[in-house]
Amino acid sequence: MSAGERSFRDCLGQFASGVTVVTTLHGDLGTVHGATVSSFTSVSLRPPLVMVSLDRRSRLSALLAGGAFGVNVLAADQGDLALRFAGRSDAPHEDIEWQDTGPAPRLAGSVAHFACGPWASYDGGDHLLYVGEVLSFDAPGGEPLVFHSGAFHALRSAAGLGSARR
């Protein structure tokens, strides 16, 4: 990575984001594959669409083409899962707890889950942008895991700020 690319990445890191694990089933045996992704956003309410951005060199990017996928919004206490699915942990994947709730693998304990069917994909430079039609969703709630400046953080309320709801 060049110095200019590193500086650009560090600047992007000033934008706090949630942490997700994007999952899909592959093959006749339904093997689960997943990757930690912070580039996740809503796209549309009608129809309900969301988007994830994946490095085009990643294994998951190739597996997602034309297939259903899940977006698991991680809870504040699931940093270990984020590291596992980012390939930064030696912990075995066999002990991961799953919930069987539809067409896309769902991690137990996530604060929200979106099961998506394929809608479209777009060239995004060194990434591919996958737009999924939300087929089902659930938000049991809880405190989300947040990524900022290269590290995980827990969300905390800002003292003195009122609610943005009207």
N, C-alpha and C positions, 0 to 999 in steps of 0.2 A: 504494500500500500504506500503510495507516495505521500509526501508531507502535506500536499494540498488536499488529498483525499482524507487523510487523517484529521486535518483541521476541519474539513467539511463534516465529517462524521461526528467529531466532538461538538460542533455547533448544533447539529441535529439532536445530539444527546441532551441538550438543554430543554427539549420538549418532553415533558413527562407523559408517559403512556401506560396503559394497562398492559398486563402480560397475559398472553393466551397460549394454549397448546392447540394447534390445528391437527386434526386426526382424520384418518381415512382407513377403510378396509381394503385389503388387496389380496387377490388370488382366491382360488377355490376354497381354501381353508379359512378365509376371512382374517388374515393376519393384520393386526393393527399396526399402523405406522403413524408417527406424529413428529411435530417439530415445534419448538418454542418460537412464537411470533409476536412481535410488538406492533407490527404494521397491520392493524386491523381497524376498519372503520365502517360505519353505516353508509349506505349509498342511497336508498330509496325506501319510502314507506309503502307506496303503491306502485308496483308490487314490492313486497319486503325483500330488499337486497342488502347484502354486506360484501365487503371486499377484504382479501388478504393479499399481501405481497410476499412472495417467496423467491429466494435466490434461485435462479434458473439452473444452477449446478447441483442443487439439493436433490436428494432422492425423493423427498415428498413432492417436490414440484412436478417431477415426471409422473408420479402416481396420482396426482390430483386431476390431471387432464381428463376432462369428461366424466369425472366421478363425483359421488356424494362426499361431503366432508363435514366435520364438526368443528366448531370453534368453542373451546372451553376457556372461559374467563377465570383465571386462577385467583384463589383466595390468598390473603396476606400470609398464611402459614404454609403455602405450597411452593415456596422458593426451591425446595429440593426437587420437586417435579419439573420446574422450569429448567433447572440445571441438567436433569436427566435427559429431557427432550432436546436440550441444546447440545447434547453430547459432551457435557462437562462434568460428568459424574460416573464413577465406576459402579454405582449401585445397580443391582439387577432390575430389569423391567418386569420380571415375573411377579413381583410383589405389589404392583400398581393395582389399586382398586378401581374397577370400572362399574358403571351402571348400564344396564341393558335397556335402552329407552329409544330405539329407533334406528334410522338408517346410517347414523354416524356414531363412532365410538365416543362415549361420554365419560369423563373423569369424575369419580366420586369426590364430593366436597367443593367443586367449582362454584363460584358465586353466580354464574350464568352459563347457559349452553345454547348454542344455535346449531340445529341440524340443517344442512344446506344441500340443495341439488345444484348441479352445474348450470350456470346461466351464460357466462362469457369469460374469455381470458384475453389479456392484452399484453403486448410487448411493453416492458417497463425498463429498458436498458439491461442491466445485469440481473434484473428481477422479472418475474412474470406476475401479473396482477390477475387474480382469480376472483370473479364476482359470482357469488352464490345466491340462489333464491332460498330464502328461509322457509323451510317446510314445517319446522316446529321450533319452539324456544321455551326456555324455562329460566327463571331467576329466583332461586331460593334465597339469595341475598347473602350478606356478610361483607366483611372488609376486603377489598380487592388488593392484589399485589400490584405495585407500581414500579416502573423502571425509569430511572432518571440519572443522567450523567454516568452511565456505565455500571449502575448498582441497583439492587432491589431495595424498595422502601415500602413501609406501610403508609396508607393514607391517613391523614389526621385532619381534624377540623381546624379551620382557621378561626381563632378567637376573635370575637367582635364582628364577624361578618354575618349578615343576615341571610336568610334563605333566598335563593334565586327563584323559587316557585312563586307564581302569581295566581 
